[in-house]
Amino acid sequence: MVDVLLGLQWGDEGKGKIVDYLAAKYDIVARFQGGPNAGHTLYLDGKKYVLHTIPSGIFRSNVQNIIGNGVVIDPTILCKEIDELSTAGIEFLSRLYIAQKAHLILPSHRLLDAVMEASKGEGKIGSTLKGIGPTYTDKIARHGLRIGDVFLSDFKDRYDKLKASHLRMVSAFPTIDFPLEEEESKWMESINRLKKLQFVSSSYFINNALKQGKKILAEGAQGSMLDIDYGTYPFVTSSNTITSGVCNGLGIAPQKIGEVIGITKAYCTRVGGGPFPTELNNDIGEEIRKAGGEFGATTGRPRRCGWIDLPQLKYTIMINGVTQLVMTKADVLDHFDTLEAANAYNVAGDEIDEVPFDMVTVCPEPIYKTYKGWKSDLTGVRKYEDFPAELQNYIQEIEVILGVPFSIISVGPGREQLVIRSAFN
């Protein structure tokens, strides 16, 4: 079976660290969607690593890692990532595989992304400007380039044709400063380097591994509320970030899905524009931001912070088929006297517990329940029974509302700072 690990909020839930921990139990870790707009941060032996394209199982020496066909790849960024891991002394290239059908992000995709976002003024969606949206647009429009195409004799002609199409579109927007020729030179050099890596058909690779009895973990990027179909449209990413995206992104049948592990912070964050019902535009929000180091791993932008949103989590648990939960960054709330959790929404005077069709036009008003804070340092705790009673109460009440148990609680950035519930050892 293929187990799935994904974020249940607006991204940045701490997926990379949890994948790294769980990877020891798997033979293969596979990224199934997204691109270098994702940033999975891990702290190992006191060192910080940020992965944008390479799966988070790469630090486990016995684990194979595959970049699936649902991922979009920027060769320049991928080569930089490879260099950083190599410099750190990590042996991994023999365990890294790239799906032939993964689409390529061209420098002109990034240029197009930048001019389109700049033209929106106050209506910006908060794009990371990595060219993700235009790349997925070309994929759906059926004239994108796949990484397997680099081995074709007419690849350069195909590249030039697509680039020319982009430049025609760019000409309709105000000019911006973008060093296209310089970026193109680095991109072509990176393509030549990537040709030496291992390319596979992800559907055959994954399904043959399943026939051999291997255990596979599918790693999601971004968060469920950024899903192109089920997120807060149009403030979403350009791919399916939920469980159903695993089938398309890796080439497996739905019945091959096993456990679905959903990750939520003990609070909630969002980067960029879009609705955020529990956002705290006050000193409390700033305190959470500072305590949690809430700045984007990919963009460095400060994240918007707020209390945990239970109607939102119930929604993403439902659409993902989540079977177990992980709570990250519980330690960030160590110093609060009281905590809030949104149990419902007020929409036009009606109390509802469902995510409305359109949060963008009218953002629902959260209805909160107050919890007593635990006021103690969690970072050294390693057993659930050693948690303060206030935290246990917070976790258990949330479990009842969500209808799914928490199997792991994270109390710090380190690999060892995880509390595993005894029922799930």
C-alpha positions in Angstrom: 0.0 0.0 0.0 1.0 3.6 -0.5 0.6 5.7 2.7 0.1 9.4 2.3 1.4 12.3 4.4 0.0 15.8 3.6 -0.8 19.1 5.2 -4.3 19.9 6.3 -4.1 23.7 6.5 -2.5 26.3 4.2 0.9 24.7 4.1 4.0 25.1 6.3 2.6 22.5 8.7 6.0 20.8 9.2 5.7 18.0 6.7 9.4 17.6 6.0 10.4 16.7 9.6 7.6 14.2 9.9 8.4 12.5 6.5 12.0 12.3 7.6 11.0 10.5 10.9 8.5 8.2 9.2 10.8 7.4 6.3 12.8 4.9 8.4 9.7 2.6 8.1 9.5 2.8 4.3 11.4 1.7 1.3 10.4 4.6 -1.0 9.4 8.2 -0.4 7.7 9.9 -3.4 6.8 13.5 -4.0 3.5 13.6 -6.0 2.8 17.2 -6.8 3.9 20.8 -6.5 7.3 22.3 -7.3 10.0 24.5 -5.8 7.3 26.7 -4.3 7.4 24.1 -1.5 10.0 24.4 1.2 10.4 21.4 3.6 12.7 22.3 6.5 14.6 19.7 8.5 17.0 20.0 11.4 19.5 17.1 11.6 22.5 17.0 13.9 22.2 20.8 14.5 22.1 21.6 10.8 19.3 23.1 8.9 18.3 21.7 5.5 15.5 23.1 3.2 14.2 20.8 0.4 12.2 22.3 -2.5 12.0 19.4 -4.9 13.8 16.4 -3.5 11.7 14.2 -1.2 12.3 14.5 2.5 13.3 10.8 2.8 16.6 11.6 1.2 18.4 11.7 4.6 17.6 8.0 5.2 20.4 6.0 3.6 18.3 2.9 2.8 15.3 4.8 1.3 14.8 5.4 -2.4 13.3 8.8 -3.3 11.3 9.6 -6.4 10.2 12.9 -7.8 6.8 11.9 -9.3 5.2 13.0 -12.6 2.8 15.3 -10.8 5.8 17.5 -9.8 7.0 20.5 -11.9 10.8 20.8 -11.9 13.1 23.8 -12.2 16.4 22.3 -13.3 18.4 25.2 -11.8 16.8 25.0 -8.4 17.1 21.2 -8.4 20.8 21.3 -9.2 21.4 23.9 -6.5 19.6 21.5 -4.1 21.8 18.6 -5.2 24.9 20.7 -4.7 23.9 21.7 -1.2 23.2 18.1 -0.1 26.5 16.9 -1.7 28.5 19.7 0.0 26.9 18.5 3.3 28.4 15.1 2.7 25.2 13.2 2.1 25.3 10.3 -0.4 22.0 10.2 -2.2 22.2 10.3 -6.0 22.1 6.5 -6.3 18.7 6.7 -4.4 17.2 9.6 -6.4 14.8 9.0 -9.3 13.0 11.4 -11.5 9.7 10.6 -13.3 10.1 11.2 -17.1 6.7 12.8 -17.3 7.4 15.5 -14.7 7.0 18.9 -16.4 9.8 21.5 -16.7 9.7 25.0 -15.4 11.4 27.3 -18.0 13.0 30.6 -17.2 10.3 32.2 -19.4 7.7 30.6 -17.1 9.2 32.5 -14.2 9.2 35.7 -16.2 5.5 35.2 -17.2 4.6 34.5 -13.6 6.3 37.7 -12.4 4.7 40.0 -15.0 1.3 38.5 -14.4 1.5 38.8 -10.6 2.9 42.4 -10.9 -0.1 43.4 -13.1 -2.7 42.4 -10.4 -1.9 45.2 -8.0 -3.9 44.7 -4.8 -5.4 41.6 -6.2 -2.2 39.6 -6.0 -2.6 36.0 -5.0 0.8 35.8 -3.3 2.6 33.7 -5.9 6.1 32.6 -5.0 7.1 33.7 -8.5 8.7 30.3 -9.2 6.8 29.8 -12.5 4.6 27.1 -11.0 1.2 28.4 -12.3 2.3 29.1 -15.9 4.0 25.6 -16.0 0.8 23.8 -14.9 -1.1 26.0 -17.4 1.0 24.8 -20.3 0.6 21.2 -19.0 -3.2 21.5 -19.1 -3.1 23.4 -22.4 -1.1 20.4 -23.8 2.0 22.2 -25.0 4.4 21.9 -22.0 7.8 20.3 -21.9 8.5 17.2 -19.8 11.8 16.3 -18.4 12.0 13.2 -20.5 11.9 15.4 -23.6 15.4 16.6 -22.9 16.7 13.4 -24.6 14.8 14.1 -27.8 16.7 15.3 -30.9 14.4 18.3 -31.3 14.3 19.3 -27.7 15.9 22.7 -28.4 13.4 23.5 -31.1 10.5 22.6 -28.7 12.1 24.8 -26.0 12.5 27.8 -28.4 8.9 27.4 -29.6 7.5 27.4 -26.1 9.7 30.3 -25.0 8.5 32.4 -28.0 4.9 31.7 -27.0 5.7 33.0 -23.5 7.4 36.1 -24.8 4.4 37.0 -26.9 2.3 36.8 -23.8 4.8 38.8 -21.8 4.7 41.6 -24.3 1.1 42.4 -23.3 2.2 43.3 -19.8 4.3 46.2 -18.4 8.1 45.5 -18.6 9.8 44.3 -15.5 13.5 43.7 -14.8 14.2 40.0 -15.4 17.7 38.6 -16.6 16.2 36.1 -19.0 19.4 35.3 -21.0 21.4 34.8 -17.8 18.8 32.6 -16.3 18.4 30.7 -19.5 22.2 30.0 -19.6 22.1 28.5 -16.1 19.0 26.5 -17.0 20.6 24.9 -20.0 23.7 24.0 -18.0 21.5 22.4 -15.3 19.6 20.4 -18.0 22.9 18.9 -19.1 23.7 17.9 -15.5 20.3 16.4 -14.9 20.6 14.1 -17.9 23.1 12.1 -15.9 20.5 11.2 -13.2 18.1 8.3 -13.1 14.9 8.7 -15.0 11.9 6.3 -14.6 8.3 5.9 -15.5 6.8 6.6 -12.1 3.7 4.5 -12.6 5.7 1.3 -13.4 8.3 2.2 -10.8 5.8 2.5 -8.0 3.5 -0.3 -9.0 6.4 -2.8 -9.5 7.7 -1.8 -6.1 4.2 -2.5 -4.6 4.2 -6.0 -6.3 7.5 -6.6 -4.5 5.9 -5.8 -1.2 7.8 -2.5 -0.7 6.3 0.2 1.6 5.8 3.6 0.0 5.2 7.0 1.5 3.7 9.7 -0.7 4.8 13.2 0.4 2.6 16.2 -0.3 3.6 19.8 -0.7 1.7 23.0 0.2 -1.5 22.3 2.1 -5.0 21.0 1.5 -6.6 24.5 1.6 -4.4 25.4 -1.3 -5.8 22.6 -3.5 -6.7 24.0 -7.0 -10.2 22.4 -6.7 -11.0 22.3 -3.0 -8.9 25.2 -1.6 -9.8 28.9 -1.1 -10.0 29.6 -4.8 -8.5 31.7 -6.4 -5.9 32.0 -3.6 -4.6 28.5 -4.2 -1.7 26.7 -5.8 -1.9 25.1 -9.3 -2.1 21.4 -8.4 -4.1 18.9 -6.4 -2.6 18.9 -3.0 -5.0 16.3 -1.5 -5.0 12.5 -1.4 -6.6 12.2 -4.8 -3.5 13.9 -6.3 -1.4 10.9 -5.3 -3.1 8.7 -7.9 -2.4 11.2 -10.7 0.9 12.3 -9.4 2.4 8.9 -9.1 0.3 6.7 -11.4 -1.4 4.4 -8.9 -5.0 3.2 -8.5 -7.1 4.5 -5.6 -7.3 1.2 -3.8 -3.5 1.3 -3.4 -3.9 4.1 -0.8 -3.4 3.0 2.8 -3.0 5.2 5.8 -3.5 9.0 5.3 -1.6 11.0 7.8 -2.7 14.6 8.1 -0.6 17.3 9.7 -1.8 20.4 11.5 0.0 22.9 13.6 -1.3 23.5 17.1 -2.3 26.9 15.7 -2.7 28.0 12.0 -0.6 30.0 9.5 -0.9 31.2 5.9 1.5 32.9 3.5 0.3 35.3 0.9 -3.1 36.6 0.1 -6.5 34.9 0.6 -9.1 34.4 3.4 -7.9 33.3 6.8 -10.8 33.3 9.3 -8.8 32.9 12.5 -6.0 35.3 11.6 -4.7 37.4 14.5 -3.7 40.9 13.4 -2.6 41.8 16.8 0.2 41.3 19.4 -0.9 37.7 19.9 -0.4 36.9 16.2 3.0 38.6 16.3 4.0 36.6 19.4 3.1 33.3 17.7 5.1 34.4 14.6 8.2 35.2 16.6 8.0 32.1 18.8 7.3 29.8 15.9 9.9 31.4 13.5 7.0 31.8 11.0 8.8 33.0 7.9 8.5 31.2 4.6 11.2 28.6 3.9 11.0 29.3 0.2 10.2 33.1 0.1 11.3 34.3 3.6 7.9 36.1 3.8 6.4 36.5 7.3 3.5 34.1 7.7 0.1 35.2 8.8 -0.7 33.6 12.2 -4.0 32.6 14.0 -5.6 30.1 16.2 -6.4 26.6 15.1 -9.6 26.3 12.9 -11.5 23.1 13.6 -14.3 23.5 10.9 -11.5 24.0 8.4 -9.7 20.9 9.7 -12.9 18.8 9.6 -13.3 19.7 6.0 -9.8 18.7 4.9 -9.9 15.5 7.0 -13.1 14.6 5.1 -11.8 15.3 1.6 -8.5 13.5 2.3 -9.8 10.5 4.1 -7.4 11.1 7.0 -6.8 8.1 9.3 -4.4 9.7 11.8 -3.2 13.1 12.7 0.1 14.8 13.6 0.2 18.0 15.6 3.3 20.1 15.1 4.7 23.1 17.0 2.8 22.5 20.2 5.8 24.1 22.0 5.2 27.4 20.3 2.2 27.9 22.6 4.1 27.2 25.8 3.9 30.7 27.2 0.2 31.5 26.6 -2.2 31.8 29.6 -5.1 30.8 27.4 -5.6 29.4 23.9 -8.5 29.7 21.5 -9.9 27.2 19.0 -12.5 28.0 16.4 -15.3 25.5 16.8 -17.7 27.0 14.3 -18.3 30.0 12.0 -20.8 32.8 12.1 -22.0 33.6 8.6 -24.7 36.2 8.3 -26.0 35.5 11.8 -26.1 31.7 11.3 -23.8 29.3 13.2 -22.3 26.7 10.8 -19.5 24.2 11.1 -18.9 23.8 7.3 -16.4 25.7 5.1 -18.6 27.9 3.0 -18.4 27.9 -0.8 -16.8 31.4 -1.0 -14.6 32.5 1.8 -13.1 35.2 -0.4 -16.0 37.6 -0.7 -17.2 37.2 2.9 -14.7 35.6 5.3 -16.6 33.8 8.0 -16.3 35.0 11.6 -14.9 32.3 13.9 -16.7 31.2 17.1 -14.1 30.3 19.7 -13.8 28.1 22.6 -11.1 29.1 25.2 -8.6 26.6 26.6 -6.3 27.0 29.6 -2.6 27.2 28.6 -0.1 24.7 29.9 2.6 27.3 30.8 5.5 24.9 30.7 8.4 24.0 28.5 7.5 21.1 26.2 10.7 20.8 24.2 12.2 18.1 26.5 9.1 16.0 26.8 9.3 12.6 25.1 6.3 10.7 26.5 2.6 11.6 26.1 1.8 10.9 29.8 4.4 13.6 30.7 2.5 16.3 28.9 0.8 18.9 31.2 -2.9 18.1 31.8 -3.9 21.2 30.0 -2.2 20.1 26.8 -3.6 16.6 27.1 -7.1 18.2 27.4 -6.5 20.4 24.4 -5.4 17.5 22.3 -8.2 15.1 23.4 -11.0 17.7 23.0 -9.8 18.4 19.5 -9.6 14.7 18.7 -13.3 14.3 19.7 -14.3 17.2 17.5 -12.3 16.0 14.5 -13.1 12.3 14.9 -9.5 11.2 14.2 -6.7 10.5 16.7 -3.4 12.2 17.0 -0.5 9.7 16.6 2.4 12.2 16.9 2.9 15.5 18.7 6.0 17.6 17.7 7.6 19.7 20.5 10.5 21.2 18.7 12.4 21.3 15.4 14.7 18.4 16.0 14.2 14.9 14.7 14.2 13.6 18.3 11.6 16.1 19.5 8.6 13.9 18.7 6.2 12.4 21.1 4.7 9.2 19.8 1.3 8.1 21.3 1.6 4.7 22.8 -1.3 3.4 20.8 0.6 4.0 17.5 4.1 2.7 18.3 
